[in-house]
Amino acid sequence: MKNLDRIARPAGRAILFSVAAFLLAGCGSSGASEQAEDAGDPAISGQVTVRVENRTNPPVPLTIFLRSAVGQRTLGSVGGGRTRSFTIDVETAGSVEYRLAAQRPDGTELDSTPFRVAQGQTVNWRLPTGGLTVGY
């Protein structure tokens, strides 16, 4: 029985260390950047990237909307002090004029300046200053 116990302990430790390593690898660091679904290169996939930098003070999460004369689409949320990228299909872009809106938890909103986008472009919006750029 003692020999069996000596054999089982190292095997049990190896399993325990393997599980711990697996769990630690999944935790990763929570840096200041959030990434929405990775859809590959926007220029190739026919999409537009919308990058929102949330520098509100005090830091609060914001819900981001894409608005046009046709309607509104919720892109997602960006945590306080974080940056997040969203991708939208090129069918929702083109010659249409858009605005981005960021809604605070209390319901107040920040609006971007109007902009137009084309396939493969990136829209960068920095909050709360509202600086918006569109380019490749």
C-alpha positions in Angstrom: 0.0 0.0 0.0 2.9 2.4 0.8 4.4 1.9 -2.7 1.0 2.6 -4.3 0.7 5.8 -2.2 4.1 7.0 -3.4 3.1 6.5 -7.0 -0.3 8.2 -6.7 1.1 11.4 -5.1 3.3 12.5 -8.0 0.5 11.8 -10.5 -2.0 13.7 -8.3 0.4 16.6 -8.1 0.9 16.6 -11.9 -2.8 16.7 -12.4 -3.2 19.5 -9.9 -0.4 21.6 -11.5 -1.9 21.0 -15.0 -5.3 22.2 -13.9 -3.8 25.3 -12.1 -1.7 26.2 -15.2 -4.8 25.9 -17.4 -6.9 28.1 -15.1 -4.1 30.7 -14.8 -3.6 30.8 -18.6 -7.3 31.6 -19.0 -7.3 34.5 -16.5 -4.9 36.7 -18.4 -4.4 40.3 -17.5 -7.2 42.8 -17.6 -5.4 45.6 -19.6 -7.0 48.8 -20.6 -8.1 47.6 -23.9 -11.2 45.6 -24.7 -11.8 44.0 -28.1 -15.1 43.1 -29.6 -15.3 40.1 -31.9 -12.2 39.7 -34.1 -13.5 39.7 -37.6 -10.2 39.7 -39.4 -8.8 42.6 -41.5 -11.7 45.0 -42.1 -10.4 46.0 -45.5 -10.6 42.4 -46.7 -13.8 41.4 -44.9 -15.8 44.5 -46.1 -16.3 45.9 -42.7 -15.7 49.2 -40.8 -13.9 49.4 -37.4 -15.3 51.7 -34.8 -12.7 52.4 -32.0 -14.0 54.1 -28.9 -11.6 55.5 -26.2 -13.5 56.1 -23.0 -11.6 58.6 -20.9 -14.6 59.9 -18.9 -13.8 61.3 -15.4 -14.9 59.8 -13.1 -14.6 56.6 -15.2 -18.1 55.3 -16.0 -19.1 52.6 -18.5 -20.7 53.9 -21.7 -23.1 52.2 -24.1 -22.3 53.0 -27.7 -24.8 53.5 -30.5 -24.4 54.0 -34.2 -27.2 56.3 -35.5 -28.3 57.4 -39.0 -31.4 58.8 -40.5 -32.6 55.2 -41.0 -32.3 54.1 -37.3 -30.0 53.2 -34.5 -27.8 50.2 -33.8 -26.3 49.3 -30.4 -22.6 48.5 -30.8 -21.9 47.5 -27.2 -20.4 49.0 -24.0 -17.0 50.4 -23.1 -15.8 50.3 -19.5 -14.5 53.5 -17.8 -10.9 54.1 -18.7 -10.9 51.5 -21.5 -10.8 51.4 -25.3 -12.9 49.0 -27.3 -13.2 48.3 -31.0 -16.4 47.3 -32.8 -16.8 46.1 -36.4 -19.8 46.9 -38.5 -20.8 45.5 -41.9 -20.1 47.7 -44.9 -23.8 47.3 -45.9 -24.6 49.6 -42.9 -22.0 52.1 -44.1 -21.3 53.9 -47.4 -22.8 57.2 -48.4 -25.1 57.4 -45.4 -24.2 60.0 -42.7 -23.7 58.6 -39.2 -23.2 59.8 -35.7 -22.0 57.9 -32.7 -23.7 58.3 -29.3 -22.4 57.3 -25.9 -24.9 56.8 -23.1 -23.9 57.1 -19.5 -25.5 55.0 -16.8 -27.6 58.0 -15.7 -29.1 58.2 -19.3 -27.2 61.4 -20.4 -25.6 61.1 -23.8 -22.5 62.4 -25.7 -22.8 62.7 -29.5 -20.1 62.6 -32.1 -19.9 64.9 -35.1 -21.5 63.5 -38.3 -19.3 61.3 -40.5 -19.3 59.0 -43.5 -17.3 55.8 -43.9 -16.3 53.4 -46.6 -15.3 49.7 -46.5 -12.0 49.1 -44.6 -12.0 52.5 -42.8 -11.5 53.0 -39.1 -13.5 55.5 -37.0 -11.7 56.7 -33.9 -13.8 58.4 -31.2 -12.2 59.8 -28.0 -14.4 60.6 -25.1 -15.3 62.9 -23.4 -13.6 65.4 -25.7 -15.5 64.1 -28.7 -12.6 64.0 -31.1 -13.5 61.9 -34.1 -11.4 60.8 -37.0 -12.1 58.6 -40.0 -9.4 57.0 -42.1 -7.5 53.9 -43.3 
